Amino acid sequence: MQNILDKRLGIDRERLEELEALMEEIANNENMSPEEKQLALENLAEMREQIIEEGREIQEVVKQTD
């Protein structure tokens, strides 16, 4: 069911899951300073938002062609 929704919304679930896994790995990394963690997590959050935005754009194109 999730795959159907993702395709309809234009979301790349695999990429999102990869980013979520990286975010968790960074959050649990004891070798990184808090500043490094924050910067890395902010960058990954931006990437996640970009993926979601791409999905929105795809959805708008689909709506326009219907």
Secondary structure as UniProt FT lines:
FT   HELIX           2..9
FT   HELIX           13..27
FT   TURN            30..31
FT   HELIX           34..65
//
